Structure formats: structure tokens, C-alpha cells
Amino acid sequence: MRLTDGEGEAVAAEVAAEEARFPQLHAHRGGAGLAPENTLAAFRKAIELDVDAIEMDLHVTRDGQVVVMHDETLDRTTNGRGRVQDLTLEEVKRYDAGTKYSPAFRGERIPTLREVISLVKSSGNTQVRLNLELKFHPDRPGMPADFEERALAVLRETGFVGRVGILSFYHPSLAKIKRLEPGIKTGVLVGGRQAPTDPVALVRQYQADCYLPNFRLLTPETVATVHQAGISIITWTVNDEADMRRVIGLGMGRFPGDGIATDYPDRLVKLRKARP
């Protein structure tokens, strides 16, 4: 059956609307299931997969350099030991951040935020965003009081403020970031076993733009309530394909900016491509 021009346009619009309802793809720690987490190798792979955003974690070295690292110490992911905030950038760079994942990644180093931004720029990808989790909490000894300022300084100097989201479990950091840079996007991270009673109020309290719960805390009611308030949701860390399907079924993707963070972005890419 041949469609008329009007019918064809309607079908195209319906397909476009359906695609828009698929959540954005976020590579958690660059895609920690595919390459050593938070390394340039992981970020390259994420860019190759054409993800919408790359999530990573930030710490500050003793000499004030912003580096991409999840843990406070080097112990788990590198062949070094010690706390990031007790080491200079030169000392941090001595250690291998790839071999523990696989010998194929021998020689990977802990990157700086500047190096990651340089990688993205050199890739030619003008769309991918970076979600930066500030691993700051005032109760942790050695944390610099100007953690947020140092991260912002890098973003301003590299002209990347408009292509990032700032995330944190320590929500006062988000309010501070908004005071320092009102136009930047921020997101409230929520974990644990129990969801906040009022996620909308929590997001509003810290002037954030996005709600980021662990996927096990999501319910259809939560998704609907947060969306009705005009707030997007990015959920983490969804690695199993069945869980990806379930999360999408809850309504994720129906609001602009919704996303799913996963260690296996290739699985989510495959799922998106498989949609009729």
C-alpha cells in the first residue's frame, strides 16, 4: 500500500516521537564493563559507540589538579597505593590504571579532566556531554574546601561549561556550584535502599535540574511525579538487558533529558537499534 504525502509525514513524525522516548545513553565511568573505568581508553570506546553522555568521577590531587578517579585511593584500580588527595599529579601519573582490568590496557594512566575534555574535542564529536560526579564530602579528611571552584576553573578555561552536568551525593555541593555558575546543569544523586519521600522537593531544595536515583528505587509513580514537575531522570547503574527494558517500561525516556547510565553502553545501543 502506498502512503500519501500526508500519511507519510504522519508516520515519520510518529517514528521520530517514538525514538525521542528512548532514554539517552550514558556510559557509566566511561563504560566500565568494556574498558578500565575512568580512563581515556574507556572514554574513546564510549565516543565510538556514539553515546549521549559519559559519566565520570572527579578528585583533586595534593597540588590542586582535577583528576578522573572514582575511589579516594589508588588501591583498587591501579598498581599504586595511597589517597589521591595526598599525592601530586606527577605521583598519580606514575601508576598503571589499565592492567588490573586487562593486560591489553597496560599503560593507561589516571587522566586529568583537561585531558578528557581534550580527547572529546579532538574526536570531533560536538554532541556528547560529560556528567561529572564531584567526589567531595566535608567529613572526609584532606578534601580541599575549594573542590567545586577547581572543577569549574577547568571547565571555564576549556570552554566546556555548557556541555557538562555536575552530579553529587553531597547535595550542598550542587547549590554551591549553582551560586558560582548559575547556568550550569546539576543533578541530585540518590542511592541506598530507600528513595526520598519527596524527590521533587529534594531537587528543588538544591536548585538542581535532574534527579539521579539508583534504578532499584524507581517506580512508575516516581517517574510520573518527577516528570510532571518538569524534571528529567537519569538512573544508574543498569547493566542487565532485562533491567534496561524494565526501566524503559516505567516511563523513562518520556521526558527530554531522561537517561540510563550503564557499564555496558553497547547493550543499550543494541537495544535501541532493535526497536521496531
DRENPA-3360 file (N, C-alpha, C; in nm, 2 decimals, always signed):
BEGIN
1 = MRLTDGEG = +0.08/-0.12/+0.00/+0.00/+0.00/+0.00/+0.09/+0.12/+0.00 ~ +0.06/+0.22/-0.09/+0.14/+0.34/-0.10/+0.08/+0.45/-0.01 ~ +0.16/+0.51/+0.07/+0.11/+0.62/+0.16/+0.11/+0.75/+0.08 ~ +0.00/+0.83/+0.11/+0.00/+0.96/+0.06/+0.11/+1.05/+0.13 ~ +0.14/+1.16/+0.07/+0.24/+1.25/+0.14/+0.20/+1.28/+0.28 ~ +0.07/+1.31/+0.30/+0.03/+1.34/+0.44/+0.05/+1.23/+0.53 ~ +0.01/+1.11/+0.48/+0.02/+0.99/+0.57/+0.17/+0.96/+0.60 ~ +0.25/+0.97/+0.49/+0.40/+0.95/+0.51/+0.46/+1.04/+0.62;
9 = EAVAAEVA = +0.42/+1.17/+0.61/+0.47/+1.26/+0.71/+0.42/+1.23/+0.85 ~ +0.30/+1.18/+0.86/+0.24/+1.14/+0.99/+0.32/+1.02/+1.05 ~ +0.35/+0.92/+0.96/+0.43/+0.81/+1.01/+0.57/+0.85/+1.05 ~ +0.63/+0.94/+0.97/+0.77/+0.98/+1.01/+0.76/+1.06/+1.14 ~ +0.66/+1.14/+1.16/+0.65/+1.21/+1.29/+0.63/+1.11/+1.41 ~ +0.55/+1.01/+1.38/+0.53/+0.91/+1.49/+0.66/+0.83/+1.52 ~ +0.74/+0.80/+1.42/+0.86/+0.73/+1.44/+0.96/+0.82/+1.51 ~ +0.96/+0.95/+1.48/+1.05/+1.04/+1.54/+1.01/+1.05/+1.69;
17 = AEEARFPQ = +0.88/+1.06/+1.72/+0.84/+1.07/+1.85/+0.87/+0.95/+1.94 ~ +0.86/+0.83/+1.87/+0.90/+0.71/+1.94/+1.04/+0.70/+1.98 ~ +1.13/+0.74/+1.88/+1.27/+0.75/+1.91/+1.31/+0.84/+2.02 ~ +1.23/+0.96/+2.02/+1.26/+1.06/+2.13/+1.22/+1.00/+2.27 ~ +1.14/+0.90/+2.27/+1.10/+0.84/+2.40/+1.20/+0.74/+2.45 ~ +1.30/+0.71/+2.37/+1.41/+0.62/+2.42/+1.51/+0.70/+2.51 ~ +1.54/+0.65/+2.63/+1.63/+0.73/+2.71/+1.77/+0.75/+2.65 ~ +1.83/+0.86/+2.69/+1.97/+0.88/+2.64/+2.06/+0.78/+2.70;
25 = LHAHRGGA = +2.17/+0.75/+2.63/+2.27/+0.65/+2.67/+2.38/+0.72/+2.74 ~ +2.40/+0.68/+2.86/+2.51/+0.73/+2.94/+2.61/+0.62/+2.98 ~ +2.74/+0.64/+2.94/+2.84/+0.54/+2.97/+2.90/+0.57/+3.11 ~ +2.86/+0.48/+3.20/+2.90/+0.49/+3.34/+3.05/+0.47/+3.36 ~ +3.12/+0.57/+3.42/+3.27/+0.56/+3.43/+3.33/+0.54/+3.29 ~ +3.26/+0.58/+3.19/+3.31/+0.56/+3.05/+3.27/+0.43/+2.99 ~ +3.21/+0.35/+3.07/+3.17/+0.21/+3.02/+3.26/+0.11/+3.09 ~ +3.25/+0.10/+3.22/+3.34/+0.02/+3.30/+3.34/-0.13/+3.27;
33 = GLAPENTL = +3.24/-0.17/+3.20/+3.24/-0.31/+3.16/+3.31/-0.34/+3.03 ~ +3.35/-0.24/+2.96/+3.42/-0.26/+2.83/+3.56/-0.22/+2.83 ~ +3.61/-0.14/+2.93/+3.74/-0.09/+2.93/+3.77/-0.04/+3.08 ~ +3.89/-0.02/+3.11/+3.92/+0.02/+3.25/+3.85/+0.15/+3.29 ~ +3.78/+0.15/+3.40/+3.69/+0.26/+3.43/+3.77/+0.39/+3.44 ~ +3.70/+0.50/+3.40/+3.75/+0.63/+3.41/+3.89/+0.65/+3.35 ~ +3.91/+0.59/+3.24/+4.04/+0.61/+3.16/+4.01/+0.66/+3.02 ~ +4.11/+0.71/+2.96/+4.09/+0.76/+2.82/+4.05/+0.65/+2.73;
41 = AAFRKAIE = +4.09/+0.53/+2.76/+4.05/+0.41/+2.67/+3.90/+0.39/+2.68 ~ +3.85/+0.40/+2.80/+3.70/+0.39/+2.82/+3.63/+0.50/+2.75 ~ +3.68/+0.62/+2.76/+3.61/+0.73/+2.70/+3.61/+0.73/+2.55 ~ +3.72/+0.68/+2.50/+3.73/+0.66/+2.35/+3.62/+0.56/+2.30 ~ +3.61/+0.45/+2.38/+3.52/+0.35/+2.34/+3.38/+0.40/+2.35 ~ +3.35/+0.48/+2.45/+3.21/+0.54/+2.46/+3.18/+0.63/+2.35 ~ +3.28/+0.71/+2.30/+3.26/+0.80/+2.19/+3.24/+0.72/+2.06 ~ +3.31/+0.61/+2.05/+3.29/+0.53/+1.93/+3.15/+0.47/+1.92;
49 = LDVDAIEM = +3.10/+0.44/+2.04/+2.96/+0.39/+2.05/+2.85/+0.49/+2.03 ~ +2.90/+0.62/+2.02/+2.81/+0.73/+2.00/+2.70/+0.74/+2.11 ~ +2.75/+0.74/+2.23/+2.67/+0.76/+2.35/+2.63/+0.90/+2.36 ~ +2.53/+0.93/+2.43/+2.48/+1.07/+2.45/+2.56/+1.14/+2.56 ~ +2.61/+1.07/+2.66/+2.68/+1.13/+2.77/+2.78/+1.03/+2.83 ~ +2.89/+1.08/+2.89/+2.99/+1.00/+2.95/+2.99/+1.04/+3.10 ~ +2.97/+0.95/+3.19/+2.98/+0.98/+3.33/+3.12/+0.95/+3.38 ~ +3.17/+1.03/+3.47/+3.30/+1.01/+3.53/+3.30/+1.08/+3.67;
57 = DLHVTRDG = +3.41/+1.04/+3.75/+3.42/+1.09/+3.89/+3.55/+1.18/+3.90 ~ +3.53/+1.28/+3.98/+3.64/+1.37/+4.00/+3.70/+1.38/+4.14 ~ +3.83/+1.38/+4.15/+3.90/+1.41/+4.28/+4.01/+1.52/+4.25 ~ +4.06/+1.57/+4.36/+4.16/+1.68/+4.34/+4.29/+1.63/+4.41 ~ +4.40/+1.64/+4.34/+4.53/+1.60/+4.39/+4.58/+1.70/+4.50 ~ +4.69/+1.66/+4.56/+4.75/+1.75/+4.66/+4.79/+1.88/+4.61 ~ +4.83/+1.88/+4.48/+4.88/+2.01/+4.42/+4.76/+2.07/+4.34 ~ +4.64/+2.03/+4.37/+4.52/+2.11/+4.32/+4.48/+2.07/+4.18;
65 = QVVVMHDE = +4.52/+1.96/+4.12/+4.48/+1.92/+3.99/+4.36/+1.83/+3.99 ~ +4.27/+1.86/+3.90/+4.14/+1.78/+3.90/+4.16/+1.65/+3.81 ~ +4.15/+1.54/+3.87/+4.17/+1.41/+3.80/+4.05/+1.33/+3.80 ~ +4.04/+1.23/+3.71/+3.92/+1.15/+3.69/+3.95/+1.02/+3.76 ~ +3.88/+0.99/+3.87/+3.91/+0.88/+3.96/+3.79/+0.86/+4.04 ~ +3.74/+0.73/+4.06/+3.62/+0.71/+4.14/+3.66/+0.70/+4.29 ~ +3.75/+0.62/+4.33/+3.79/+0.59/+4.47/+3.87/+0.70/+4.52 ~ +3.87/+0.71/+4.65/+3.97/+0.81/+4.72/+4.11/+0.76/+4.71;
73 = TLDRTTNG = +4.13/+0.63/+4.70/+4.26/+0.57/+4.69/+4.29/+0.51/+4.55 ~ +4.42/+0.49/+4.53/+4.46/+0.42/+4.40/+4.45/+0.27/+4.41 ~ +4.43/+0.22/+4.53/+4.45/+0.08/+4.55/+4.37/-0.02/+4.46 ~ +4.24/+0.01/+4.44/+4.16/-0.09/+4.37/+4.18/-0.09/+4.22 ~ +4.20/+0.02/+4.16/+4.21/+0.02/+4.01/+4.35/+0.04/+3.95 ~ +4.45/+0.07/+4.03/+4.58/+0.08/+3.98/+4.68/-0.01/+4.05 ~ +4.81/+0.00/+4.01/+4.91/-0.08/+4.08/+4.98/+0.01/+4.18 ~ +4.92/+0.12/+4.22/+4.97/+0.21/+4.32/+4.89/+0.20/+4.45;
81 = RGRVQDLT = +4.93/+0.27/+4.55/+4.86/+0.28/+4.67/+4.86/+0.42/+4.72 ~ +4.76/+0.45/+4.81/+4.76/+0.59/+4.87/+4.64/+0.67/+4.82 ~ +4.61/+0.77/+4.90/+4.49/+0.86/+4.87/+4.53/+0.96/+4.76 ~ +4.44/+0.99/+4.68/+4.46/+1.08/+4.57/+4.50/+1.22/+4.63 ~ +4.43/+1.26/+4.73/+4.45/+1.40/+4.78/+4.58/+1.41/+4.86 ~ +4.65/+1.30/+4.88/+4.78/+1.30/+4.94/+4.90/+1.30/+4.84 ~ +4.86/+1.28/+4.71/+4.96/+1.27/+4.61/+4.96/+1.39/+4.51 ~ +5.07/+1.42/+4.45/+5.07/+1.52/+4.35/+5.03/+1.45/+4.22;
89 = LEEVKRYD = +5.00/+1.54/+4.12/+4.96/+1.48/+3.99/+5.07/+1.40/+3.93 ~ +5.20/+1.44/+3.94/+5.31/+1.37/+3.89/+5.32/+1.23/+3.96 ~ +5.29/+1.22/+4.09/+5.29/+1.09/+4.16/+5.18/+1.00/+4.11 ~ +5.06/+1.06/+4.09/+4.94/+0.99/+4.05/+4.97/+0.93/+3.91 ~ +5.03/+1.00/+3.82/+5.06/+0.96/+3.69/+5.16/+0.85/+3.67 ~ +5.23/+0.81/+3.78/+5.33/+0.71/+3.77/+5.26/+0.57/+3.76 ~ +5.14/+0.56/+3.80/+5.08/+0.43/+3.82/+4.99/+0.39/+3.70 ~ +4.99/+0.26/+3.68/+4.91/+0.20/+3.57/+4.77/+0.18/+3.61;
97 = AGTKYSPA = +4.68/+0.23/+3.53/+4.53/+0.22/+3.56/+4.46/+0.13/+3.47 ~ +4.54/+0.05/+3.39/+4.47/-0.04/+3.30/+4.49/-0.19/+3.32 ~ +4.61/-0.22/+3.37/+4.65/-0.37/+3.37/+4.55/-0.45/+3.46 ~ +4.50/-0.39/+3.57/+4.42/-0.47/+3.66/+4.29/-0.51/+3.59 ~ +4.25/-0.43/+3.49/+4.13/-0.47/+3.41/+4.17/-0.57/+3.31 ~ +4.28/-0.55/+3.24/+4.33/-0.64/+3.14/+4.46/-0.60/+3.09 ~ +4.56/-0.70/+3.07/+4.69/-0.66/+3.02/+4.69/-0.59/+2.89 ~ +4.58/-0.60/+2.82/+4.57/-0.53/+2.69/+4.56/-0.38/+2.71;
105 = FRGERIPT = +4.53/-0.33/+2.83/+4.52/-0.19/+2.86/+4.64/-0.14/+2.94 ~ +4.75/-0.22/+2.94/+4.87/-0.18/+3.02/+4.92/-0.04/+2.97 ~ +4.95/+0.04/+3.06/+5.00/+0.18/+3.03/+4.90/+0.29/+3.04 ~ +4.77/+0.25/+3.06/+4.67/+0.35/+3.08/+4.70/+0.43/+3.21 ~ +4.68/+0.56/+3.21/+4.70/+0.64/+3.33/+4.58/+0.71/+3.38 ~ +4.58/+0.75/+3.50/+4.47/+0.83/+3.55/+4.47/+0.96/+3.48 ~ +4.36/+0.99/+3.41/+4.36/+1.12/+3.33/+4.31/+1.24/+3.41 ~ +4.35/+1.35/+3.37/+4.30/+1.48/+3.43/+4.17/+1.51/+3.35;
113 = LREVISLV = +4.09/+1.60/+3.42/+3.97/+1.64/+3.35/+4.01/+1.72/+3.22 ~ +4.11/+1.79/+3.22/+4.16/+1.86/+3.10/+4.19/+1.77/+2.99 ~ +4.25/+1.66/+3.02/+4.28/+1.56/+2.92/+4.16/+1.49/+2.86 ~ +4.06/+1.47/+2.94/+3.93/+1.41/+2.89/+3.86/+1.51/+2.80 ~ +3.86/+1.64/+2.84/+3.80/+1.74/+2.75/+3.87/+1.75/+2.62 ~ +4.00/+1.74/+2.62/+4.08/+1.75/+2.50/+4.05/+1.63/+2.41 ~ +4.04/+1.51/+2.47/+4.00/+1.39/+2.39/+3.87/+1.41/+2.32 ~ +3.77/+1.46/+2.40/+3.64/+1.48/+2.34/+3.64/+1.58/+2.22;
121 = KSSGNTQV = +3.72/+1.69/+2.24/+3.73/+1.79/+2.14/+3.80/+1.74/+2.01 ~ +3.90/+1.66/+2.04/+3.98/+1.61/+1.92/+3.90/+1.50/+1.85 ~ +3.80/+1.44/+1.91/+3.72/+1.34/+1.85/+3.63/+1.40/+1.74 ~ +3.60/+1.53/+1.75/+3.51/+1.59/+1.66/+3.37/+1.57/+1.69 ~ +3.34/+1.50/+1.80/+3.20/+1.48/+1.85/+3.16/+1.61/+1.92 ~ +3.06/+1.68/+1.87/+3.02/+1.81/+1.92/+2.89/+1.79/+2.01 ~ +2.84/+1.67/+2.02/+2.72/+1.65/+2.09/+2.73/+1.58/+2.23 ~ +2.83/+1.49/+2.24/+2.84/+1.42/+2.37/+2.86/+1.51/+2.49;
129 = RLNLELKF = +2.79/+1.48/+2.60/+2.81/+1.56/+2.72/+2.89/+1.48/+2.82 ~ +2.94/+1.55/+2.92/+3.01/+1.49/+3.03/+2.93/+1.51/+3.16 ~ +2.91/+1.40/+3.23/+2.85/+1.41/+3.36/+2.96/+1.39/+3.46 ~ +2.98/+1.49/+3.54/+3.10/+1.49/+3.63/+3.05/+1.48/+3.78 ~ +3.08/+1.37/+3.84/+3.04/+1.35/+3.98/+3.16/+1.40/+4.07 ~ +3.12/+1.50/+4.15/+3.22/+1.55/+4.24/+3.23/+1.46/+4.37 ~ +3.34/+1.40/+4.39/+3.36/+1.30/+4.50/+3.40/+1.38/+4.62 ~ +3.32/+1.48/+4.66/+3.36/+1.57/+4.77/+3.26/+1.55/+4.88;
137 = HPDRPGMP = +3.31/+1.54/+5.00/+3.23/+1.55/+5.13/+3.32/+1.61/+5.24 ~ +3.26/+1.71/+5.31/+3.35/+1.78/+5.41/+3.39/+1.69/+5.52 ~ +3.33/+1.58/+5.54/+3.37/+1.49/+5.65/+3.49/+1.40/+5.62 ~ +3.53/+1.40/+5.49/+3.64/+1.32/+5.45/+3.77/+1.40/+5.47 ~ +3.86/+1.35/+5.55/+3.99/+1.43/+5.57/+4.07/+1.46/+5.45 ~ +4.12/+1.58/+5.44/+4.20/+1.61/+5.32/+4.13/+1.67/+5.20 ~ +4.00/+1.67/+5.21/+3.92/+1.72/+5.09/+3.94/+1.88/+5.09 ~ +3.98/+1.93/+4.97/+4.00/+2.08/+4.96/+3.87/+2.15/+4.97;
145 = ADFEERAL = +3.86/+2.26/+5.04/+3.74/+2.34/+5.05/+3.70/+2.40/+4.92 ~ +3.79/+2.42/+4.83/+3.76/+2.48/+4.70/+3.75/+2.38/+4.59 ~ +3.71/+2.26/+4.62/+3.69/+2.15/+4.53/+3.61/+2.19/+4.41 ~ +3.49/+2.25/+4.44/+3.40/+2.29/+4.33/+3.46/+2.40/+4.24 ~ +3.53/+2.50/+4.31/+3.59/+2.60/+4.23/+3.70/+2.55/+4.13 ~ +3.77/+2.45/+4.18/+3.88/+2.39/+4.09/+3.82/+2.32/+3.97 ~ +3.71/+2.25/+3.99/+3.65/+2.18/+3.88/+3.59/+2.29/+3.78 ~ +3.53/+2.39/+3.84/+3.47/+2.49/+3.75/+3.58/+2.57/+3.67;
153 = AVLRETGF = +3.69/+2.59/+3.73/+3.80/+2.66/+3.67/+3.84/+2.59/+3.54 ~ +3.85/+2.46/+3.55/+3.89/+2.38/+3.43/+3.79/+2.39/+3.32 ~ +3.66/+2.38/+3.36/+3.55/+2.39/+3.26/+3.55/+2.53/+3.20 ~ +3.57/+2.63/+3.27/+3.57/+2.77/+3.22/+3.69/+2.79/+3.12 ~ +3.80/+2.74/+3.17/+3.92/+2.76/+3.08/+3.92/+2.68/+2.95 ~ +3.85/+2.57/+2.96/+3.84/+2.49/+2.83/+3.71/+2.52/+2.75 ~ +3.63/+2.61/+2.80/+3.51/+2.64/+2.73/+3.41/+2.53/+2.73 ~ +3.40/+2.45/+2.84/+3.32/+2.33/+2.83/+3.20/+2.34/+2.93;
161 = VGRVGILS = +3.18/+2.45/+2.99/+3.07/+2.47/+3.09/+2.93/+2.42/+3.04 ~ +2.91/+2.46/+2.92/+2.78/+2.43/+2.86/+2.76/+2.28/+2.82 ~ +2.86/+2.20/+2.83/+2.84/+2.06/+2.79/+2.86/+1.96/+2.90 ~ +2.84/+2.00/+3.02/+2.85/+1.91/+3.14/+2.73/+1.92/+3.23 ~ +2.72/+1.81/+3.30/+2.63/+1.81/+3.42/+2.71/+1.78/+3.54 ~ +2.69/+1.86/+3.65/+2.76/+1.83/+3.77/+2.67/+1.75/+3.87 ~ +2.72/+1.64/+3.92/+2.65/+1.55/+4.00/+2.71/+1.53/+4.13 ~ +2.63/+1.50/+4.23/+2.69/+1.48/+4.37/+2.59/+1.41/+4.46;
169 = FYHPSLAK = +2.64/+1.32/+4.55/+2.57/+1.27/+4.66/+2.57/+1.37/+4.77 ~ +2.66/+1.46/+4.78/+2.67/+1.56/+4.88/+2.60/+1.68/+4.82 ~ +2.47/+1.69/+4.84/+2.39/+1.79/+4.77/+2.42/+1.93/+4.79 ~ +2.47/+1.97/+4.91/+2.52/+2.12/+4.92/+2.62/+2.16/+4.81 ~ +2.70/+2.06/+4.76/+2.79/+2.10/+4.66/+2.72/+2.15/+4.53 ~ +2.60/+2.10/+4.51/+2.52/+2.14/+4.39/+2.48/+2.28/+4.40 ~ +2.43/+2.31/+4.52/+2.38/+2.45/+4.55/+2.50/+2.55/+4.54 ~ +2.62/+2.51/+4.58/+2.74/+2.59/+4.57/+2.77/+2.61/+4.43;
177 = IKRLEPGI = +2.77/+2.50/+4.35/+2.80/+2.51/+4.21/+2.71/+2.61/+4.14 ~ +2.58/+2.60/+4.17/+2.48/+2.69/+4.11/+2.51/+2.84/+4.15 ~ +2.55/+2.86/+4.27/+2.59/+3.00/+4.30/+2.71/+3.05/+4.22 ~ +2.80/+2.96/+4.20/+2.92/+3.00/+4.13/+2.90/+3.01/+3.98 ~ +2.81/+2.93/+3.93/+2.79/+2.92/+3.78/+2.64/+2.89/+3.76 ~ +2.55/+2.99/+3.77/+2.41/+2.97/+3.77/+2.36/+2.89/+3.65 ~ +2.42/+2.90/+3.53/+2.37/+2.84/+3.41/+2.41/+2.69/+3.39 ~ +2.49/+2.64/+3.48/+2.54/+2.50/+3.46/+2.43/+2.40/+3.51;
185 = KTGVLVGG = +2.43/+2.29/+3.45/+2.33/+2.18/+3.48/+2.38/+2.10/+3.60 ~ +2.29/+2.07/+3.69/+2.33/+1.99/+3.81/+2.23/+1.88/+3.83 ~ +2.27/+1.77/+3.90/+2.19/+1.66/+3.93/+2.21/+1.60/+4.07 ~ +2.10/+1.57/+4.13/+2.10/+1.51/+4.27/+2.11/+1.36/+4.26 ~ +2.22/+1.31/+4.31/+2.24/+1.16/+4.31/+2.18/+1.10/+4.44 ~ +2.11/+0.99/+4.42/+2.04/+0.92/+4.54/+2.07/+0.77/+4.53 ~ +2.12/+0.72/+4.64/+2.14/+0.57/+4.64/+2.07/+0.51/+4.76 ~ +2.13/+0.41/+4.82/+2.07/+0.35/+4.94/+1.95/+0.26/+4.90;
193 = RQAPTDPV = +1.88/+0.21/+5.00/+1.77/+0.12/+4.98/+1.64/+0.19/+4.98 ~ +1.63/+0.31/+5.02/+1.50/+0.38/+5.03/+1.51/+0.51/+4.96 ~ +1.41/+0.53/+4.87/+1.40/+0.65/+4.80/+1.36/+0.77/+4.89 ~ +1.39/+0.89/+4.85/+1.35/+1.01/+4.93/+1.20/+1.02/+4.92 ~ +1.14/+1.06/+5.03/+0.99/+1.08/+5.04/+0.94/+1.17/+4.93 ~ +1.01/+1.28/+4.90/+0.97/+1.37/+4.80/+1.08/+1.41/+4.71 ~ +1.11/+1.33/+4.61/+1.22/+1.36/+4.52/+1.22/+1.50/+4.45 ~ +1.10/+1.55/+4.42/+1.08/+1.68/+4.36/+1.13/+1.79/+4.46;
201 = ALVRQYQA = +1.09/+1.78/+4.58/+1.13/+1.88/+4.68/+1.28/+1.87/+4.70 ~ +1.34/+1.75/+4.69/+1.48/+1.74/+4.71/+1.56/+1.81/+4.60 ~ +1.51/+1.79/+4.48/+1.57/+1.86/+4.36/+1.56/+2.01/+4.37 ~ +1.44/+2.05/+4.41/+1.42/+2.20/+4.42/+1.50/+2.26/+4.53 ~ +1.52/+2.18/+4.64/+1.59/+2.24/+4.76/+1.73/+2.28/+4.72 ~ +1.80/+2.20/+4.63/+1.93/+2.23/+4.59/+1.95/+2.29/+4.45 ~ +1.84/+2.35/+4.40/+1.83/+2.42/+4.27/+1.89/+2.33/+4.16 ~ +1.87/+2.20/+4.17/+1.92/+2.11/+4.07/+1.82/+2.10/+3.95;
209 = DCYLPNFR = +1.87/+2.04/+3.84/+1.80/+2.02/+3.72/+1.75/+1.88/+3.69 ~ +1.81/+1.78/+3.76/+1.79/+1.64/+3.73/+1.79/+1.56/+3.86 ~ +1.71/+1.45/+3.85/+1.71/+1.35/+3.96/+1.78/+1.22/+3.92 ~ +1.87/+1.18/+4.00/+1.95/+1.06/+3.96/+1.95/+0.95/+4.06 ~ +1.85/+0.87/+4.06/+1.84/+0.76/+4.16/+1.90/+0.63/+4.11 ~ +1.94/+0.54/+4.20/+1.97/+0.41/+4.17/+1.84/+0.34/+4.10 ~ +1.86/+0.26/+4.00/+1.74/+0.21/+3.92/+1.65/+0.13/+4.01 ~ +1.70/+0.07/+4.12/+1.61/-0.01/+4.20/+1.51/+0.08/+4.28;
217 = LLTPETVA = +1.54/+0.21/+4.29/+1.45/+0.30/+4.36/+1.34/+0.35/+4.27 ~ +1.34/+0.32/+4.14/+1.24/+0.38/+4.05/+1.11/+0.30/+4.06 ~ +1.00/+0.37/+4.05/+0.87/+0.31/+4.04/+0.79/+0.39/+3.93 ~ +0.69/+0.34/+3.88/+0.61/+0.42/+3.78/+0.56/+0.55/+3.84 ~ +0.52/+0.54/+3.97/+0.47/+0.66/+4.04/+0.58/+0.77/+4.05 ~ +0.70/+0.73/+4.09/+0.81/+0.82/+4.10/+0.84/+0.89/+3.96 ~ +0.85/+0.81/+3.86/+0.88/+0.86/+3.73/+0.78/+0.96/+3.69 ~ +0.65/+0.93/+3.70/+0.54/+1.02/+3.66/+0.54/+1.15/+3.74;
225 = TVHQAGIS = +0.57/+1.14/+3.87/+0.57/+1.25/+3.96/+0.68/+1.35/+3.92 ~ +0.80/+1.29/+3.91/+0.91/+1.38/+3.87/+0.90/+1.44/+3.74 ~ +0.85/+1.36/+3.64/+0.82/+1.42/+3.51/+0.72/+1.53/+3.51 ~ +0.61/+1.51/+3.59/+0.51/+1.61/+3.59/+0.56/+1.74/+3.65 ~ +0.66/+1.73/+3.73/+0.73/+1.85/+3.79/+0.82/+1.92/+3.69 ~ +0.84/+1.86/+3.57/+0.93/+1.92/+3.47/+1.08/+1.88/+3.50 ~ +1.10/+1.77/+3.56/+1.24/+1.73/+3.59/+1.27/+1.60/+3.52 ~ +1.39/+1.60/+3.46/+1.44/+1.48/+3.40/+1.50/+1.38/+3.50;
233 = IITWTVND = +1.51/+1.25/+3.46/+1.56/+1.15/+3.54/+1.67/+1.07/+3.47 ~ +1.78/+1.06/+3.54/+1.89/+0.97/+3.49/+1.91/+0.86/+3.59 ~ +1.90/+0.74/+3.56/+1.91/+0.63/+3.66/+2.03/+0.55/+3.63 ~ +2.08/+0.49/+3.74/+2.21/+0.42/+3.74/+2.20/+0.29/+3.83 ~ +2.29/+0.20/+3.82/+2.37/+0.16/+3.70/+2.31/+0.04/+3.65 ~ +2.25/+0.05/+3.53/+2.16/-0.05/+3.47/+2.24/-0.14/+3.37 ~ +2.28/-0.26/+3.41/+2.37/-0.34/+3.33/+2.31/-0.46/+3.26 ~ +2.20/-0.51/+3.32/+2.13/-0.62/+3.26/+2.03/-0.58/+3.16;
241 = EADMRRVI = +2.02/-0.65/+3.05/+1.93/-0.60/+2.94/+1.78/-0.61/+2.99 ~ +1.75/-0.71/+3.08/+1.61/-0.72/+3.13/+1.58/-0.60/+3.22 ~ +1.68/-0.55/+3.29/+1.66/-0.43/+3.38/+1.64/-0.31/+3.29 ~ +1.72/-0.30/+3.18/+1.71/-0.19/+3.09/+1.56/-0.18/+3.03 ~ +1.51/-0.30/+2.99/+1.38/-0.30/+2.94/+1.27/-0.26/+3.05 ~ +1.30/-0.31/+3.17/+1.20/-0.28/+3.27/+1.20/-0.13/+3.31 ~ +1.32/-0.07/+3.31/+1.33/+0.07/+3.34/+1.26/+0.16/+3.23 ~ +1.29/+0.12/+3.11/+1.22/+0.19/+3.00/+1.07/+0.18/+3.01;
249 = GLGMGRFP = +1.02/+0.06/+3.05/+0.88/+0.04/+3.07/+0.82/+0.12/+3.18 ~ +0.90/+0.17/+3.27/+0.85/+0.25/+3.38/+0.81/+0.40/+3.33 ~ +0.86/+0.43/+3.21/+0.83/+0.56/+3.16/+0.96/+0.64/+3.13 ~ +1.07/+0.58/+3.15/+1.20/+0.65/+3.13/+1.21/+0.68/+2.98 ~ +1.24/+0.81/+2.95/+1.26/+0.85/+2.81/+1.14/+0.93/+2.76 ~ +1.04/+0.94/+2.84/+0.92/+1.02/+2.80/+0.94/+1.17/+2.83 ~ +1.04/+1.20/+2.90/+1.07/+1.34/+2.93/+1.21/+1.37/+2.87 ~ +1.23/+1.49/+2.80/+1.36/+1.52/+2.75/+1.47/+1.52/+2.85;
257 = GDGIATDY = +1.58/+1.46/+2.82/+1.69/+1.46/+2.91/+1.70/+1.33/+3.00 ~ +1.59/+1.25/+2.99/+1.60/+1.12/+3.07/+1.71/+1.04/+3.01 ~ +1.78/+0.96/+3.10/+1.89/+0.88/+3.06/+1.91/+0.75/+3.14 ~ +1.98/+0.66/+3.09/+2.02/+0.54/+3.16/+2.17/+0.53/+3.16 ~ +2.23/+0.52/+3.28/+2.37/+0.50/+3.29/+2.40/+0.36/+3.31 ~ +2.50/+0.31/+3.23/+2.53/+0.17/+3.23/+2.68/+0.15/+3.21 ~ +2.73/+0.04/+3.27/+2.87/+0.00/+3.25/+2.89/-0.07/+3.11 ~ +2.77/-0.10/+3.05/+2.78/-0.17/+2.92/+2.69/-0.09/+2.82;
265 = PDRLVKLR = +2.74/+0.02/+2.77/+2.67/+0.10/+2.68/+2.64/+0.03/+2.55 ~ +2.72/-0.07/+2.51/+2.70/-0.15/+2.39/+2.56/-0.22/+2.40 ~ +2.53/-0.27/+2.52/+2.40/-0.34/+2.53/+2.28/-0.24/+2.51 ~ +2.29/-0.12/+2.56/+2.19/-0.03/+2.54/+2.18/+0.02/+2.40 ~ +2.29/+0.03/+2.33/+2.30/+0.07/+2.19/+2.22/-0.04/+2.11 ~ +2.25/-0.16/+2.14/+2.19/-0.28/+2.07/+2.04/-0.27/+2.09 ~ +2.00/-0.24/+2.22/+1.85/-0.24/+2.25/+1.79/-0.13/+2.17 ~ +1.85/-0.01/+2.16/+1.79/+0.10/+2.09/+1.78/+0.06/+1.94;
273 = KARP = +1.88/+0.00/+1.88/+1.88/-0.03/+1.74/+1.77/-0.14/+1.71 ~ +1.74/-0.22/+1.81/+1.65/-0.33/+1.79/+1.50/-0.28/+1.80 ~ +1.48/-0.16/+1.84/+1.34/-0.11/+1.84/+1.28/-0.11/+1.70 ~ +1.16/-0.15/+1.69/+1.10/-0.15/+1.55/+1.08/-0.01/+1.50;
% end
